[in-house]
Structure formats: C-alpha cells, structure tokens
Amino acid sequence: MRKQVLIADDEPNIVAALEFLLQRSGYAVHIARNGDEALKLVEQHKPDLVLLDVMMPLRSGYDVCRRMRENEAWRHIKIVMLSAKGRDVEVDKGLSLGADLYITKPFSTRELVAQIDALLAAGDIAAQQP
C-alpha cells in the first residue's frame, strides 16, 4: 500500500513541485491550502506524513502541529514543518510542539523528498521492532 503524504501549504509553486516529486516517488498525495483544511484532511486520510507550512491562512502550522500531537490517534503521523522563518526560536518552537523535522525555505525539493523517504523508512523499521 502506498504511503500517504499531506502537503499543507498555501504557496502554489511549492505545492506543485512537491506534489509532482512525491507522486513520482510513489506517494499518494493530498493537498491542503490552509490550517483548517489540513486538520480535516488528516482526519479523513490519516496520512503517514504531513508537510506543514508554518504560515498558512486560518490556522498556523504551529497550531496544526500542536492539535495533531494532542490527538492520540494522530501521534504516529510524521510532521515536517516548512518555513521561511529559520531563526532558532522558530525552529525550537516547531520541534517542541512535536514536529519530527523543521526545514527552512528555500529548500531543495529533491533533498526534502529524500528526508521524507528516510523518516518514513525509519518509522517502518520502528514498527517492526518487537
């Protein structure tokens, strides 16, 4: 079964590039353009990983991340935060809220896909441990 990735970002160029590369890498991709839509799609699809922009309409990526980590059924979902804000305080905030990875924009989409592959592979290995 294909792994599912939710891209939650309101920047069309980033969404288009990531959607293309992730689909080419074999992932099923869902798109949310704001924080409220991201939470709805997490509920509907239970993705394996969420790419979460920090600055989105309606609800910030920080808030989405916090709400996901508060929900027991969603705690296993990997969260990669994406942000133009790369200061230590923002990175620390994202990681302390439960993000698995915090990546600053601009970033290499190919490197990001490699990091997603690694995160999901690590999760598979951990799930197989007795």
C-alpha positions in Angstrom: 0.0 0.0 0.0 1.3 3.4 -1.0 2.3 5.8 1.8 0.2 8.9 2.1 1.6 12.5 2.4 -0.4 15.6 3.1 1.1 18.8 1.8 -0.3 21.7 3.8 1.0 24.9 2.2 -0.7 28.0 0.6 2.2 28.6 -1.9 1.1 27.2 -5.3 4.6 26.8 -6.7 5.9 24.8 -3.7 2.8 22.7 -3.7 3.1 21.9 -7.4 6.8 21.0 -7.2 6.4 18.8 -4.1 3.2 17.1 -5.4 5.0 16.2 -8.6 8.1 14.8 -6.9 6.2 12.9 -4.2 3.9 11.3 -6.7 6.8 10.4 -8.9 8.4 8.8 -5.8 5.3 6.6 -5.3 3.4 8.5 -2.6 -0.3 9.2 -2.6 -0.6 13.0 -2.1 -3.3 15.2 -0.6 -3.3 19.0 -0.6 -4.5 21.4 2.0 -4.3 25.2 1.4 -4.9 26.3 5.0 -4.7 25.1 8.5 -8.3 24.1 8.9 -8.3 22.1 5.7 -5.1 20.4 6.9 -6.8 19.1 10.0 -9.9 18.0 8.1 -7.7 16.0 5.6 -5.6 14.5 8.5 -9.0 13.3 9.9 -10.2 11.9 6.6 -7.0 10.3 5.2 -4.7 9.6 8.3 -1.6 10.3 6.2 1.8 8.8 7.1 3.4 12.2 7.0 2.4 15.9 6.9 4.4 18.6 5.2 3.3 21.6 7.2 3.9 25.2 6.3 4.2 27.4 9.4 2.4 30.5 7.9 -0.9 29.5 6.5 -4.4 31.1 6.4 -7.0 30.4 9.1 -4.7 28.3 11.4 -0.9 28.4 11.7 1.3 25.3 11.1 2.3 25.5 14.8 -1.4 25.2 15.8 -2.0 22.3 13.4 1.1 20.6 14.8 0.0 21.1 18.4 -3.5 19.8 17.7 -2.1 16.7 15.9 0.1 15.9 18.8 -2.8 16.3 21.3 -4.8 13.7 19.4 -3.8 10.2 20.4 -4.9 8.7 17.0 -2.6 11.1 15.1 0.6 11.0 17.3 2.3 8.4 15.0 2.0 10.7 11.9 5.3 12.2 11.0 5.3 16.0 10.8 7.8 18.0 8.7 7.5 21.8 9.2 8.4 24.1 6.4 9.1 27.8 7.0 10.8 30.9 5.7 11.4 31.6 9.4 14.7 29.9 10.2 15.7 31.6 13.5 16.5 29.3 16.3 13.4 30.4 18.3 11.1 29.3 15.5 12.9 26.0 14.9 12.8 25.3 18.6 9.1 26.1 18.8 8.3 23.7 15.9 10.3 20.9 17.3 9.0 21.4 20.9 5.4 21.2 19.6 6.2 17.8 18.2 7.5 18.2 14.6 9.9 15.5 13.6 11.8 17.8 11.3 11.9 21.6 10.7 13.1 22.7 7.3 13.7 26.3 6.2 12.7 27.8 2.9 14.2 27.9 0.3 15.0 24.2 0.3 15.9 21.6 -2.3 12.8 19.7 -3.2 14.9 16.6 -4.0 16.6 16.7 -0.7 13.3 17.1 1.1 11.9 14.0 -0.7 15.0 12.1 0.4 14.4 13.2 4.0 10.7 12.2 3.8 11.8 8.7 2.5 14.2 8.4 5.4 11.7 9.5 8.0 9.0 7.1 6.7 11.6 4.2 6.4 12.7 4.8 10.0 9.0 4.6 11.1 8.6 1.3 9.3 11.7 -0.1 11.0 10.5 1.0 14.4 7.1 -0.5 13.8 8.7 -3.9 13.0 10.6 -4.0 16.3 9.2 -6.4 18.9 
